[in-house]
Amino acid sequence: MSDRRPGDAPGLSTATAHRSGFARLLRAEWTKFRTVRGWVLAMAAAALVTVLLGLLSASGSHTSCGGACPAVPVGPGGEAVEDKFYFVHRPLNGDGSITVRVTSMTGQIRRPDLTPGTRQVVPGLVPWAKAGVMIKESMKQGSTYAAVMVTGAHGVRMQHDFTQDVAGRPGGVSQQSPRWLRLTRSGADLTGYESTDGRQWTRVGTARLAGLPDAVQVGLFAASPGDLTVTPGDFGGSSAASRFAEATAVFDQVSLQGSAASGAWRPDDVGVTLNPDGSAHHPGGFKESGDTYTVTGVGDIAPLSDGQQIENTLTGVLTGLIVVIVVAVMFITTEYRRGLIRTTLLAGPRRGRTLVAKALAIGAVTFVTGLVAATAAVMLGKGILVANGNYVLPVAPFTELRVIVGTAVLLAAAAILALAVGTLFRRSVAAVITAIVLIVVPYILATASVLPAGAAQWLMRLTPAAGFAIQQSIPAYAHVLGNYLPSGGYYPLAPWAGLAVLCGYAVLALGLAVFQLRRRDA
């Protein structure tokens, strides 16, 4: 028997005929969609609501600095950073090194006030308080650097350019257990070492700082990010607040090699916040007593997460998604309800191919709709946020493109999943409810702080709602303490991994629907 269909040119191969036949099926499904005015209007409404709700959210966010807002430093990688610490430094030209012994590290933390108006400050260190030695391109905030340090609770670390962190040995610092640190420069390569006795050294890591000039600054530093207090919510969620903390480190046995071996120390409170009268707010400090140096610092040297993110302009996507689910389900269940499904399935030699064509048609329509809506929401929403005084955290062009295109893929995959569910149930109401329970409800539960943190994380790993991870533009950094929960826009899976989970559900559901149709054929 020949596989050619009437109208195929003589001599066409079976594969070519199949491709031609599938193209006709796809074109027929697209024609079917665009000729039903209600579906077209509903897709337009999905795009419109996605854009309008996003812009409404952006227009409701206002920030004021009581004057001109200070410029936010940008790191070598283009990310917004916090570059605030106390630095006691000397100029270094060319290669050289600095070696110190850290004999103690103490601090203060402000706790919630027990009596209104009475500050409660207690001794202690936050986990990522840090002190050590640094080589930095210049005193400009955001300039490239590398540092070896002791921390409040994470042992010795080597960090560079704000986002990079390498672990050394665990353990703290005390008079009975001091730590030796060394940082050497050889061209653009900076290597960090640690020792417990100043004789046997262990390499912690090496950083290559591209474009590092010949003249740099080398010295001692101290910093302490705020104390993050997480408060449980009424329904298992949480909220976070950061309070003042500072760190004080004592150094001795300071030795410098290279051009920095001679000269005077210069103290700088890098990035210190100023009061309205020009005085420093929570200043650091430096004391020199013989060969002993005491440095106190406030702030952090790390990526900044305090600001608006581009995905905050996509708050309307959830509502638009519900509309998309309804349209996708009706795209198949309407034919069951009107008794047209047999005619549709007979249009192709195999029912599965017809269903796949229908899935691709609704997926393509949804993708284009989502792409237009996400582009408009992000581009217009960013402008509104900035006009209202908000700082929008910068991201690389590829990241912004990934958020926009990924949102369109998210909607398209959800539409295909909803279509498959509609095929399995053949009832509009049951299918719509099921699709919403699978995709929308887990997202709402995870992000609305109504579940314990662990449960919220697992929901965003195991359900189709994991696909929303594609919208996360700012990563969670292990060396920066934060409230990294879905309620804060941080997801447990990487962006593409989360989207893959949703796509996997869509493919699985479509496969089950095709299998069900073939069983009916049998």
N, C-alpha and C positions, 0 to 999 in steps of 0.2 A: 504494500500500500504506500502511496506517496504521501508525504507530510505537507505537500503544498496545499494552500488554500485557494479558493477561487479568486482570481485577480492577481495572484503572484505571477511574475514574469517567468516564462519557461526557462529551465536551466538553473534557477536559483538553488543554492545548496540548502540543506536542511537547517543549518545554523543561521544562514542569512534569512531564511523564511521565518524562523523563530524570532529573530531580532525584529524583523519587519512587523510580525504579528504582535509582539509585545509593545512596539512603538504605537501601533494602532490602538491597543488597549489603553495605554497611558494617555494618548490624545483623547480617547473617548471619555475617560474618567475626568480629565481636565475640562472637557466641554460640558460634561454633566454638572461639574461643580459651578462653573461660571454662569450657567444658564439658570441656576436656582438663586433668585435674587436674595432670598433670606440668608443663605449661607455667605454670600459675598458681603452683604451688609453686616453680618455678625463678625466676619473677619476684620472688616474695617473698624467695627466698634471695639474689637479686641486691641487693635493697634492704637486707636484713639484713647481708650481708657488707660493703656499702658503709659502713653506719653503724658496725658493730663494729670494722672495721679502722681507720676514722678515729678512733674513740674510743680504741682501743688505742694508736695513734700519739700522740695527745694526752696520754694518761696516762703515756707513757714520756718525756715532755719535762719536765725540771725545771730551774729556775733559782733561784739563791740569791745575794743581795747581801751576805751576812754580816750581815744586819740588815734594817732597813726600806729598801726600794729607793727611790731618789729619783724624784720625779714626772717624767714625760717631758713636755717642753713641747709644746704644740699650737699650730700656726700659725693665721692668720686663716681659712684654708680648711678647718680641722678636721683637717688631716693632722699626724701626729707629726713633729717637727722637731728638728734639732740647732741650738741657738742658743748657741754657745760661741765667744767672741772677746774680744780686748782692745779697750776703747773709752775714748777720751779725749774727754770731751764737756762741753758747756755747755747750759743751758736756752735754748730759742728759743720765744718767744711770737709767734704769727702768722706773717706772711710773712718770708722772709729767704733767705740763701744762704751757702754756704761755698765758698771757692776755695783750692786748695793746689797746690804743685808736689811731685811725688814724684821724688826724686833717686836713690834706689837701693832695691832690694829683694833681700834675701839670706835665706838660711835654713839650717836643719840638718835632716838626715834620719837616722834610725836604720836601719841596715842589719842583716841577720842577723848575729849574732855569729860571728866566725871562731874565737875562743877562748872556750869556755864560761866565763861569769862576767865577761867583758870586753866592755863595750859598744862597739859600732862606730858612731860618729856621724860623718857626713861632711857637708861643705858641699853645699848644693843646695836647690832648691825643687821641691815636687810641682806637677804641672800646674795644679791649682786652688787653690794658695795665693793669698791675696788681701789687698789693702790699699788703703785709699782713704778716702772720705768718706761719711758716713751721716747720715740723719735718721730717728729711731726714735721711735715713740709713747711709750715708757717704757723703764725698765730691766728690766721683766718679760720673762722669756724667752718667746718665741713672739709678742710684740707686733708689730704691723705696722711695716714699715720700707721704705726705698728707699736704695740705695747705688750709687755709681759707683766703680769699682776698677780697679787693674791686677792681673794674675794671673801665675802662674808660667809658663804656656805658652799662654794663650789671649787675650793682648792685653787691651785695655780692655773692660770689661763693665759693663752696668747691670743690677742685679738688685733684685727687690722681693718681699716676702712669701714668701720661701723657694723657691717653685716657678717664678718667672718670671725669664727671663734674656734679655738683648738684647746682641748682639755689637757692639763698636765696632771701632776699628782694631787690627790685629794688631801684634805686636812687644812686646819687653820694655822694661825700664827700666834705665838706667845713668847714671853721672855725665855721660857724653858725650851721652846721649839721654834726658833727663828727660821726664816726662809731667805735664801740668797737668790737673787735674780740678776740675769745678765741679758743685754740686748746688743747685738753687734750689727754693724752695717758694712756691707761689701757691695759697692755699686748700688743697684736697685734692690738687692736682696737683704732683708733684715731677718736675723735668726735669734730666737729667744731660747734661753737656757734657765734651768733652776737647779738648786743644790741645797742640801741640808747642812753642809759643813763648809762650803766655800772651796772645796778641793775636788770632789767628785761631781761632775756636772752632767746633767741630762738635757738633751735637746727637746724643747717643747714643740717647736714648729718653725717654719720659714715662710715669710711673706715676700712676694715680689711686688713692689710698688712702682708701677709703670709711670714714667715721667718724673720720678723723684729728682728734684734739683740737687746740685752739688751742695748748696748751703741749706741746712735744715736746723731744727731746734731739738735738743736732747735734754732730758731731765727727769725729775721725780713728779708724780702726780697722785691725786686722790680725788675720788668722786663717790657719790652715793645717790642712786635713784630714790624716789619717794617710797614710803612704806605702803604697799598695796593691801588694803583691807577689803575682803570679800564678805558681803553681808547676805546671808540666806534670805530668800524671798518667802512670801506667804505660801506659794504653791510649789516650792522646791527649786525655783530659779534663784538668781543671785544678782547683786549689784556690786560695783567696785568703786572705791575711792582711794586716792593717793595722798599721803600726808608727808610732811617734812621729815627728812632723815639726813644725817651727815656722817662722814667717816674721817677718822684721824689715824694716820700711820706714822710710825717712828722709824727713820732710816739711819743707819750708820755704815761704816766701812765702804764709803762711796769712793769709787775709782773710775776715772774716765781715761780713755785712750783716744789719740788723735788730736785735732785742733782744739777740742773742748777741754783738754786737760788743764788748761790755764784760763783764768778769767773769773768774773764774779757771777754769782747766781742772780737771776732776775725772776721775781715772783709775778704771776699773772692770774687773776681770777677770770678765766676764760668764760665768756657768755653769762656773766653774773647779771641777775635781774636787778634793775634799778627802781627805787622808790620814786614817787613824784618829785621829791626834793633833791634827787640825784644821788642819794646815798645807796649803798649796796643792800639788797634784800637777802638775808641769809648769806652773808659773805663767808668765804673760806679764809684760810690763814696759813702763815708760815713762820716757824721759829727756828733759829739756828743757835746751837749751843755747842761750841767746840766742833767736834766732828759728828755731831748728832743733829739730824734735821727732822722737824715735826711738821707734817703737812696735813691740813684739814680741808676737805672739799665737799661740795654739794652739787648735785646734778648727775648727769649720766653721759656716756659716750656710746651712743647706740642709735639704731633706726628709730624714727619717730612714728608713733601710731596714733597720736592725739590730733585728729583732724577729720574732715569730711573725706569720704572715699567715693570714687566715681560710681560704684554700685549703689550708693545711697540715692541716686537719681532713678533707679530701676524698681522703686517700691510698687509701681503699678503692674509689674510683670505677673504677680500672683493673681490679681483680678483678671488680667488679660488671659492668663492660662486657663482659668475656669471657663471663660467664653470659648477658648480654643477646644477644650475638652468636649463641651456640649456640641460644637459644630462637627468635630471629628466623629463622635458617636453617631450623630444623626446622619452623617454621610453614608453610613452603612445600614443603620437600623431603619431609616426611612424606606429603604428598598424592601426590607423584610415586612414592614407594616403595610406597604402598598402592594405587596405580592409581586414586585418587580425583580426580586433577587434572582429568580430562575433565568430570566432573560439576560440579566447582567452576567451571570456565571457562564451561560452558554455562548457568550461573545468570544470566549477563548477556548482553546482545546483542553485546557486544564484549569480547574477552578482556582488552584493555588496561585497561578500566574495572574489571574484576574484580580485576586485579593492583593497581591504584591503591587500591581499597577495602581490599585486604588490607594494603597498605603503610601506609595511614592508620590502620588498626586497630592494628597492632603498634606504630606510632609513638605513637599516643595512649596505649596501655597503658604503654609504656616511659616516656613523658614523665611521666605521673602517678606511676609508681613512682620515677623519678629525682627528681621534685620532693619527694616525701615523704622519701626517703632523704637528699638533699642538705640539706634543711631541718633534719632531725634531727641530722645529722652536724655541721653548722656551729654550730647553736645549743647543742647539748650539748658539742661539742668546745671551743668558746670558753670555756665555764665551767670545764672541766677544765684547760685551759691556764692560765687566770688563777689557779685554785686551786693549781696547781703552781709559782706564782711567775713565770710567763712574762708578758712584755708583748706583748699582741696589738696590732699596728699598727691604729689606727682608720681606718675608711673611711666614706664617705658612705652613707646608707641605700640609695640607688639602686645604688651599687657592690655592696653586699652582696646586694641583690636580683638584680642582674645575674649575680653568681657562682652563686647558687643556681638561678635559673631557667635560666641559660645551661648549667649542668651537666645539667639535665633535657633541654634541647634537644640537647645534645651526645649524650646517650645515645639519644634518639629518632632523631636523624639517623643515628647509627651502626647502629641497628636496621633502619632502612629500607635503608641501604646493604647490610647483611648479607642482608636478604630479597632484594634484587635480585641479589646475587651467587649466592644459593641458587637463584634462578630460572634464571640463566644456566648454572650447573653441574649442577643437578638431582641433586647428590650431596652428602650432608650433610658428610662428612669433608672433601672438597675445598673446599667452600664455606666451612666454618668456618676452615680453615687459611688460605685466601685472605683472608678478612675480617680475621683476626687479623694477618696479614702486612701488610695495607694500613693498619690503624689502630693496633694495639697495638705491634707491633715497632718502627716508627719512633719512637714516643714513648719506648720503653724505651732504644733506642740513643741518642737525643738527650739524655735526662735522666740517664743512668747514667754519664756521663763516659767512654764507651768509644770516642768518635769525636772527631776534631779539632773545635774550636769552629766553624769555618766549615761543615763538613759537617753538624753538629748543627743549625745555624741553617737550612740549606737544607732539611733533612728537615722541619723544623717550618714551612716555607713552602709546600712543594710536595706534601706527602702529606696524607691525611685527618687525620693526627694534629695538624695545624694547629688543629683545633677546640679543643684543650685550652687555647688562648690565652684562651678565654672565662673561665677560672678565675683569671687574673692580676688581683689586686686593687690592687697597687702599681705605678705606671708606672715605667719607666726614665727618669731625667732626664739630659739631655745634659750638664748642668753639674755633675753629681755622678759622680765616678769610682766604678764598681762592677763586680762580676763578673756582668754582665748576660747570662747564658747560660741555656739551658733547664734545665741542672742546678741552677740557683739559682731556678727558677720564673719566669724572664723569657723571653718569646718574641719572635721577630722581627716578628710581625704584631700589629696592634691586636686587642683581644678580639673585636670583632664581625667583623673581616676574617678572622681565623683560623677562626671558626665558619662564615663564609660559604664558605670553602674546603671544609670537610667537607660542608656542605649541597650544594655544587655537585657533589661526587663522588656523593652520594646521589641527586640528581636525574638526573645523567648515567647512573649505573648502572641506575636505574629506567627511564629512557628506553630504554636498550639492551635491557633485559628485555622491555619492551612491544613494541619493534620485533621482537625475536626471536619473540614469541608471534604477532604479526600475520603474520610470514613463514610461520609454520606454518599459519595460517589460509588464506593464499594458496595 
